[in-house]
């Protein structure tokens, strides 16, 4: 089994942002000021693991999507693909 890289994870996060019509970047820079892009999904790396977070307020506050903390890249990759499959299924049912 090939290792999951940060590039693989970022690719899935980008797909999730596109499917949910969310901003692709967590922050927008205007000169020396940064503004949080509410709704953006992005990765957080800490404690030797990674998690999926979503920007939830203008101050840059986030919520941890899966509520499992920082996990291995493989585990997060699998969870994000499950989320993506659910999002795409919901869209096809709504259409």
N, C-alpha and C positions, 0 to 999 in steps of 0.2 A: 504494500500500500504506500503510495507516494505521500510525502509530508505535505500538510496544508501550510501555505505561506500567508503572510500578511496581504500579498497581492490577490490571492484567492478570496480571502475574507472581504477585502475592499470591493472586489468585483460583485460579490453577492449583496453587500450593503448598497452599492450603487443601484442594483436592480430593485431592491426593496424601496429605495427612495423614488425611483421612477414609477414603480407600480402604484405607490401611494401618493404620487404627485407632491412629494416632499422636496425641500431644497437639497441640492446635492452636497453642499458644504455646511458645516456647523456654524460658521461665522462669516459675515460679510465685512470687509475692511473698507472704511471710508477715511482716507488719510491716516491718522494715527488712532482712530477710533474703530473698535470692533463691535458689531451688533450680532446678537445671537439669532440664528435662523430657526424659529420655533417649528417643530415637526421633523427636523432633520434627524435621521438615524446615522450613527457613527460608532466607531470602535473605541474602546477604552482598554488600555494595557496597564496592568498592575498585578502585583503579587505573583508574577510568573505566569499569568493567564491573560485572558481577553474576555470582554463582555460587549454586548450590543446595548447602546444607550440611545435615548431619544431626547432631543432638546425640548424642554417643556415650558420655559418662561423667558422673558426678555433679558433677565439677568444671567442667563447661561445655566440655569438649573436643569438637571437631567433626571430621567427615570431609567432604571435598569430594566430592559424589556422582558427578559426571561426570569428575573428574580432568583437567579441561581449564583450570582457573584461572578467572579472571574474564573473561567474554565479553560481547558485546553483548546487550541485552535481547531482541532478535529471536532470536538464536541460542539463548539459554537457554530462551526460550518454546517454541521448536520441540523442543528436547531434552526439556523437561519434559512436553510433550504426548506424545512418543514413549514416555517412561517410564510415563506414565499409561495409555496404550493397552496397553502390555505388562502392567501390573498388573491392568487390567480383564480382559484376555484370560486371564491366569493364574487369576483368580478364576472366570471362566465355565467354564474347563476343569475346575477343581477341584470345581465344583458338580454 
